Amino acid sequence: MDETSPWRGFLSAVAALSGLLGLASGTPALVGLAAGWAVLLALSWLAARHGLASLEVRRRLPSSAFEGDLVTVDVAIENHSRRPARFVVAGDHFGAGLADRQSVLEPGPLPGLHRRILSYRAFVARQWGVYFVGPLVVGRYDPLGLFFAQREVARLEPFEVYPAAARIEVAALVGGRSSVAARDVTAAAAGESLLFRGVREFHAGDDVRRIHWPATARRGSPMVREHERDLQPRLSLFLDLERRGRAGLGRKSTLEYLVRVGSSLLWTAHRRGDAFSLVAEGERPVVIPAGQGQAHLAAVLHELVVAKQTGSLPLTSLIERHRAFVPPGAMAALLIATTEIDLDALAAVLSSLRASSAHPVVVAIDAPAFTQVDRPPVPVEEARALRAALVGRLLDLDVPGAVLGPDDTPEERLSHPDFLSLARPAEAGS
């Protein structure tokens, strides 16, 4: 914090000028005046620093927020000295906001051995990503306001900003049930519910953690536990982070669209009370099992805002590897970064999901239509042909889907009632 007082400069100049004139003219009064001003400045300097070491400051704030949220940050100032501290100021830097610095002023003397909590509010004005809050500093003025002394007392803290999510109304029509009640509804069939159904013989591919050891000992052969099928609405999101889908810059990039669409799908599932999971593979595999609640949503959104398109595994292979994350009746959302995808492999995956009673939907980003970063531009006719081929295959398979290009605004498309309707005129052109 820059807390330089203009009066301090003026008094310093007066003291220096009086001293020089007094020495030059041999006038003791001017020399005495200069000495008096110098002593006053020195005492003010010492007063600003006196007791500064006994002040401690801490910060309390949420670890994340959505774009446009208003965040309240609490700053606790504690005086460890027995003497009261006056003219105390705490300063902070909120990286996700527009203001460079945030200051909170202690409204009165802070008694000795006492703590007081002050607050400031800041808008999240930055785009989604990871920012930092801090450093946090505490400072004091002298009684005349001539000097300000401060010291840094806290480290930087990460603060995650999530994309402003759009509610996808059409998601309630696909998979599971639209009600957020009745958590205990199950079907009398093998599944992943917590309700125990019985035991059966071990088959190749069964999880060894489900082996029922007492039954195994009685039968003399491996036996596994079975649970009833859970009918709770569930969303399984498969995110394409393969490098070849990387295109565009800034707000008009495939990564931007992937993150915004993915966060809206997950936020919508959270609002409905569904269980939701995330599977992706970029720099590292990301496998988050199905769950619910604010903490689970934050964990999944964290993986979105730190994701990078550096993977090498095609989305179709990723789905085959993690098919267990799509139980019967679930909605499987395939978020594809490019229209340059093996359509035969995609059709096989979609047919396999349908065969297991899952409900697949496809949202693809038209990467060839974006500004190319790692390769020469794709001819317009070729980009249109790739998009038309993908749309045609999805229509043939009767799979709901959407293709987003650089001229689309994700928030507007996501909130449109016909978001997953490939037959829309807007999807046929460009």
Phi and psi in degrees as a GROMACS rama.xvg file:
@    title "Ramachandran Plot"
@    xaxis  label "Phi"
@    yaxis  label "Psi"
@TYPE xy
-89.7321  105.366  ASP-2
-119.423  40.4611  GLU-3
-73.743  128.851  THR-4
-91.5575  131.535  SER-5
-66.6597  -27.6411  PRO-6
-67.8028  -31.5968  TRP-7
-64.1412  -42.1461  ARG-8
-64.9641  -39.5889  GLY-9
-64.9602  -45.8681  PHE-10
-67.5586  -36.2213  LEU-11
-64.185  -41.463  SER-12
-66.1138  -39.6229  ALA-13
-63.178  -43.1628  VAL-14
-63.5581  -43.3811  ALA-15
-66.5151  -43.0884  ALA-16
-66.4414  -40.938  LEU-17
-63.2195  -41.8995  SER-18
-63.6298  -41.8082  GLY-19
-67.2129  -42.8534  LEU-20
-66.0127  -39.2487  LEU-21
-64.0664  -41.6856  GLY-22
-69.0688  -38.3489  LEU-23
-69.876  -37.1579  ALA-24
-97.2347  -5.39315  SER-25
69.617  31.0145  GLY-26
-98.2771  108.662  THR-27
-62.4987  -30.3559  PRO-28
-63.8945  -41.1368  ALA-29
-67.3706  -37.6593  LEU-30
-64.9896  -40.7436  VAL-31
-64.5443  -39.9572  GLY-32
-62.3982  -41.9808  LEU-33
-63.9177  -40.8794  ALA-34
-65.073  -38.6097  ALA-35
-63.5382  -44.632  GLY-36
-63.1102  -38.7121  TRP-37
-63.9817  -41.7881  ALA-38
-63.9236  -40.8847  VAL-39
-61.39  -43.2885  LEU-40
-64.2954  -41.2964  LEU-41
-65.2063  -41.998  ALA-42
-65.3094  -38.368  LEU-43
-64.8416  -40.3602  SER-44
-61.2623  -44.3086  TRP-45
-67.1934  -37.8931  LEU-46
-64.363  -36.0169  ALA-47
-65.8197  -31.5677  ALA-48
-93.6698  -14.1851  ARG-49
-67.4539  125.867  HIS-50
80.3658  1.88481  GLY-51
-64.3511  -35.0918  LEU-52
-67.138  -21.5474  ALA-53
-86.2708  -1.81653  SER-54
-94.0368  134.241  LEU-55
-126.612  142.266  GLU-56
-134.883  138.722  VAL-57
-130.758  156.544  ARG-58
-119.792  143.8  ARG-59
-134.696  122.759  ARG-60
-152.938  160.631  LEU-61
-66.8977  154.39  PRO-62
-81.9574  -10.5739  SER-63
-159.354  165.833  SER-64
-162.99  166.773  ALA-65
-92.6786  159.933  PHE-66
-55.7703  132.517  GLU-67
87.4571  -5.17449  GLY-68
-70.2727  154.471  ASP-69
-100.685  117.853  LEU-70
-106.057  134.663  VAL-71
-103.271  126.722  THR-72
-114.333  123.281  VAL-73
-94.6912  132.921  ASP-74
-120.535  117.628  VAL-75
-98.6849  121.881  ALA-76
-107.764  126.82  ILE-77
-124.007  133.025  GLU-78
-103.26  110.849  ASN-79
-85.3308  -7.35555  HIS-80
-85.6817  159.689  SER-81
-81.6579  -13.1902  ARG-82
-92.6421  145.664  ARG-83
-68.1057  146.934  PRO-84
-108.442  131.647  ALA-85
-116.297  157.578  ARG-86
56.6427  47.8314  PHE-87
-93.0022  137.821  VAL-88
-133.073  135.811  VAL-89
-111.731  139.604  ALA-90
-126.467  146.805  GLY-91
-144.423  160.433  ASP-92
-121.402  117.954  HIS-93
-102.755  99.1316  PHE-94
-63.0076  -26.0584  GLY-95
-84.8806  -1.28265  ALA-96
-104.089  176.665  GLY-97
-83.9108  -37.2002  LEU-98
-69.0857  135.709  ALA-99
-67.9575  -39.9474  ASP-100
-132.416  147.624  ARG-101
-119.796  129.658  GLN-102
-122.522  142.224  SER-103
-128.362  128.065  VAL-104
-103.354  129.941  LEU-105
-64.0309  119.64  GLU-106
-68.9724  -13.8081  PRO-107
-159.691  -177.804  GLY-108
-58.272  135.515  PRO-109
-92.3186  109.737  LEU-110
-59.146  158.375  PRO-111
-63.6531  143.881  GLY-112
54.5806  43.0948  LEU-113
-134.642  151.567  HIS-114
-125.034  142.055  ARG-115
-135.063  140.197  ARG-116
-105.892  123.208  ILE-117
-114.954  161.895  LEU-118
-138.981  152.373  SER-119
-135.38  157.181  TYR-120
-121.29  141.419  ARG-121
-142.829  141.967  ALA-122
-82.9991  141.744  PHE-123
-80.3165  97.6384  VAL-124
-103.144  -0.716579  ALA-125
-96.7021  162.68  ARG-126
-72.2145  161.487  GLN-127
-53.1717  147.912  TRP-128
151.282  -169.484  GLY-129
-109.592  122.944  VAL-130
-120.171  -178.434  TYR-131
-129.845  147.572  PHE-132
-113.741  125.884  VAL-133
125.04  176.641  GLY-134
-74.5965  153.085  PRO-135
-93.8764  130.695  LEU-136
-127.977  157.469  VAL-137
-129.596  140.895  VAL-138
-146.255  169.697  GLY-139
-138.724  146.506  ARG-140
-95.6639  156.853  TYR-141
-81.4833  165.32  ASP-142
-58.0693  -28.5012  PRO-143
-89.441  -6.59991  LEU-144
73.4075  22.0619  GLY-145
-85.6262  -33.794  LEU-146
-125.846  151.104  PHE-147
-133.98  125.611  PHE-148
-116.696  143.135  ALA-149
-145.505  162.295  GLN-150
-147.626  150.152  ARG-151
-84.9872  133.117  GLU-152
-128.547  0.505554  VAL-153
-143.374  156.889  ALA-154
-88.2303  172.209  ARG-155
-72.5161  143.682  LEU-156
-121.897  133.905  GLU-157
-70.4069  146.315  PRO-158
-138.971  120.087  PHE-159
-95.6097  134.509  GLU-160
-110.242  123.77  VAL-161
-97.8293  151.799  TYR-162
-62.1589  145.287  PRO-163
-65.7065  115.017  ALA-164
-86.0068  141.018  ALA-165
-98.6181  138.96  ALA-166
-80.386  121.268  ARG-167
-94.1622  98.8649  ILE-168
-64.189  -33.3483  GLU-169
-66.7898  -20.2489  VAL-170
-62.6756  -25.417  ALA-171
-70.584  -13.9667  ALA-172
-93.1922  -4.65476  LEU-173
-120.214  115.824  VAL-174
80.1903  142.544  GLY-175
61.247  -144.228  GLY-176
-132.54  152.117  ARG-177
-82.4386  -7.61522  SER-178
-82.3219  146.314  SER-179
-97.5373  4.05927  VAL-180
-96.5201  -175.671  ALA-181
58.5724  63.8118  ALA-182
-70.8799  -16.2397  ARG-183
-100.806  15.6296  ASP-184
-78.0476  127.414  VAL-185
-136.596  167.725  THR-186
-113.076  148.262  ALA-187
-78.6311  62.6735  ALA-188
-150.146  160.126  ALA-189
-64.2256  135.855  ALA-190
-166.083  -148.678  GLY-191
-117.844  20.4052  GLU-192
-68.9347  164.118  SER-193
-80.2467  -8.76055  LEU-194
-81.4958  123.573  LEU-195
-72.1941  134.859  PHE-196
-110.453  -35.0623  ARG-197
158.021  -164.386  GLY-198
-126.234  158.101  VAL-199
-149.396  172.797  ARG-200
-69.1642  148.787  GLU-201
-69.6275  132.971  PHE-202
-117.856  154.802  HIS-203
-57.3404  131.83  ALA-204
98.4303  -12.0814  GLY-205
-68.4654  146.869  ASP-206
-71.2152  124.562  ASP-207
-65.2948  -19.1021  VAL-208
-71.4108  -12.6901  ARG-209
-95.2903  6.63006  ARG-210
-64.484  132.447  ILE-211
-96.5625  100.629  HIS-212
-67.0843  -40.2623  TRP-213
-60.078  -44.0488  PRO-214
-66.5818  -35.8666  ALA-215
-62.4057  -41.074  THR-216
-66.2788  -38.126  ALA-217
-69.7815  -41.7735  ARG-218
-84.9275  -22.5795  ARG-219
80.2714  7.96036  GLY-220
-143.774  154.524  SER-221
-60.5693  134.143  PRO-222
-128.159  144.681  MET-223
-122.586  154.694  VAL-224
-78.6227  145.005  ARG-225
-120.384  142.084  GLU-226
-120.131  159.116  HIS-227
-70.8123  157.184  GLU-228
-75.95  128.724  ARG-229
-86.8422  127.945  ASP-230
-96.3562  13.114  LEU-231
-65.351  136.849  GLN-232
-55.4098  139.498  PRO-233
-146.095  138.687  ARG-234
-118.194  127.561  LEU-235
-114.675  112.487  SER-236
-100.494  123.316  LEU-237
-108.807  116.982  PHE-238
-105.649  126.826  LEU-239
-86.7875  111.037  ASP-240
-116.219  25.0583  LEU-241
-67.2133  142.581  GLU-242
-60.5722  -34.4315  ARG-243
-67.6198  -13.2194  ARG-244
-88.5093  3.57934  GLY-245
-80.8788  122.819  ARG-246
-160.927  159.701  ALA-247
83.9817  172.564  GLY-248
-135.938  141.319  LEU-249
58.3947  -130.169  GLY-250
-69.3353  -17.3737  ARG-251
-110.466  66.9865  LYS-252
-136.488  156.603  SER-253
-65.6181  -34.0066  THR-254
-64.3333  -40.7959  LEU-255
-58.7056  -45.3211  GLU-256
-68.2069  -40.4769  TYR-257
-60.233  -46.102  LEU-258
-66.547  -43.6049  VAL-259
-68.7835  -41.2189  ARG-260
-68.1557  -44.01  VAL-261
-62.2997  -42.8873  GLY-262
-66.0578  -35.5807  SER-263
-68.144  -40.2844  SER-264
-61.3802  -46.0961  LEU-265
-68.4986  -41.2487  LEU-266
-65.0493  -38.6291  TRP-267
-63.5367  -43.3944  THR-268
-62.4344  -39.5129  ALA-269
-63.2716  -43.666  HIS-270
-64.1257  -32.0512  ARG-271
-77.5796  -14.7207  ARG-272
88.7113  13.1747  GLY-273
-75.1837  159.694  ASP-274
-85.4393  143.549  ALA-275
-143.708  149.501  PHE-276
-134.533  165.196  SER-277
-137.079  132.813  LEU-278
-131.587  127.748  VAL-279
-156.328  167.566  ALA-280
-152.74  105.906  GLU-281
-115.256  -107.487  GLY-282
-64.7729  -28.4369  GLU-283
-149.517  158.257  ARG-284
-68.2066  139.797  PRO-285
-122.722  112.607  VAL-286
-132.187  103.822  VAL-287
-112.896  112.755  ILE-288
-62.7738  167.029  PRO-289
-63.7635  140.452  ALA-290
-163.366  -177.408  GLY-291
-140.297  170.24  GLN-292
96.9812  168.763  GLY-293
-63.3376  -41.69  GLN-294
-65.1099  -40.3847  ALA-295
-67.7737  -40.3696  HIS-296
-61.276  -42.9636  LEU-297
-62.3847  -39.4811  ALA-298
-64.49  -39.7585  ALA-299
-72.6742  -43.242  VAL-300
-65.5294  -31.4314  LEU-301
-58.0889  -43.5045  HIS-302
-65.3707  -29.7581  GLU-303
-69.8151  -46.6627  LEU-304
-74.4069  -15.1775  VAL-305
-104.76  3.237  VAL-306
-68.9167  148.724  ALA-307
-134.779  143.101  LYS-308
-84.767  73.8917  GLN-309
-126.029  12.5219  THR-310
-78.5702  168.224  GLY-311
-125.402  -2.69985  SER-312
-96.0952  123.855  LEU-313
-62.1291  151.307  PRO-314
-61.5133  -36.4222  LEU-315
-62.3834  -39.1409  THR-316
-69.2106  -35.847  SER-317
-62.9573  -40.7245  LEU-318
-67.2266  -43.1354  ILE-319
-60.61  -35.4668  GLU-320
-72.0021  -28.0567  ARG-321
-123.192  41.1815  HIS-322
-63.4341  -23.5506  ARG-323
-64.0436  -15.522  ALA-324
-82.7275  0.584167  PHE-325
-120.353  86.9288  VAL-326
-72.2464  163.526  PRO-327
-56.1613  137.086  PRO-328
86.9297  -6.73042  GLY-329
-81.2262  159.763  ALA-330
-93.4654  122.481  MET-331
-105.578  108.936  ALA-332
-96.6334  117.611  ALA-333
-100.467  110.795  LEU-334
-103.341  101.178  LEU-335
-102.042  136.707  ILE-336
-83.9947  -14.1896  ALA-337
-150.976  154.125  THR-338
-83.2098  -7.12222  THR-339
-84.3438  76.3553  GLU-340
-129.693  149.342  ILE-341
-67.0754  103.62  ASP-342
-66.7561  -33.3508  LEU-343
-67.5853  -42.4823  ASP-344
-65.2345  -39.165  ALA-345
-64.0943  -42.6167  LEU-346
-63.1289  -38.4329  ALA-347
-64.9589  -41.4198  ALA-348
-65.0255  -45.1274  VAL-349
-63.5585  -40.3462  LEU-350
-65.7434  -37.9384  SER-351
-65.2215  -40.6401  SER-352
-64.6812  -42.5418  LEU-353
-62.0538  -38.9371  ARG-354
-63.8674  -26.3687  ALA-355
-94.9043  17.3231  SER-356
68.9572  19.2639  SER-357
-85.1562  166.113  ALA-358
-119.271  92.9021  HIS-359
-79.9951  144.475  PRO-360
-132.992  150.449  VAL-361
-126.095  128.087  VAL-362
-122.453  116.578  VAL-363
-114.654  145.775  ALA-364
-101.417  130.702  ILE-365
-80.5752  71.9133  ASP-366
-57.0207  -39.978  ALA-367
-60.3981  -21.2065  PRO-368
-84.5926  -9.69419  ALA-369
-86.4429  166.449  PHE-370
-62.1352  127.984  THR-371
-83.531  138.677  GLN-372
-104.895  -43.7518  VAL-373
-105.781  4.63278  ASP-374
-156.258  169.331  ARG-375
-64.5525  157.343  PRO-376
-58.5  145.418  PRO-377
-86.2962  129.804  VAL-378
-54.5775  144.311  PRO-379
-58.8464  -44.0969  VAL-380
-63.8317  -37.5332  GLU-381
-67.2958  -42.0163  GLU-382
-62.0505  -41.587  ALA-383
-65.1251  -38.6315  ARG-384
-65.4321  -40.4829  ALA-385
-63.5069  -42.3022  LEU-386
-65.3114  -44.1148  ARG-387
-64.624  -37.2676  ALA-388
-65.5024  -40.6022  ALA-389
-66.9971  -45.1905  LEU-390
-61.5999  -43.1564  VAL-391
-61.6263  -39.8969  GLY-392
-67.6187  -41.3874  ARG-393
-65.0443  -38.3026  LEU-394
-65.2406  -40.5402  LEU-395
-61.4847  -37.8311  ASP-396
-84.5906  -6.14473  LEU-397
58.2771  44.4297  ASP-398
-104.697  124.126  VAL-399
-60.2607  142.781  PRO-400
-169.471  176.622  GLY-401
-153.515  150.029  ALA-402
-124.588  122.58  VAL-403
-106.91  128.937  LEU-404
-110.066  -179.866  GLY-405
-65.6548  -19.4693  PRO-406
-84.7723  -6.44826  ASP-407
-89.3987  144.563  ASP-408
-99.6948  117.067  THR-409
-52.5302  -44.384  PRO-410
-62.0915  -40.1395  GLU-411
-69.8719  -42.3034  GLU-412
-66.9869  -39.5157  ARG-413
-65.2624  -36.9816  LEU-414
-86.0867  -2.21783  SER-415
-74.0708  137.585  HIS-416
-58.8814  -28.9735  PRO-417
-103.284  35.6129  ASP-418
-55.731  -42.6864  PHE-419
-97.4651  25.1684  LEU-420
-102.389  107.274  SER-421
-72.702  -14.1579  LEU-422
-81.7206  -1.70515  ALA-423
-61.367  142.606  ARG-424
-56.93  -33.6212  PRO-425
-63.0853  -24.077  ALA-426
-84.9476  -16.8386  GLU-427
-84.2875  -25.6558  ALA-428
-98.5385  -174.622  GLY-429
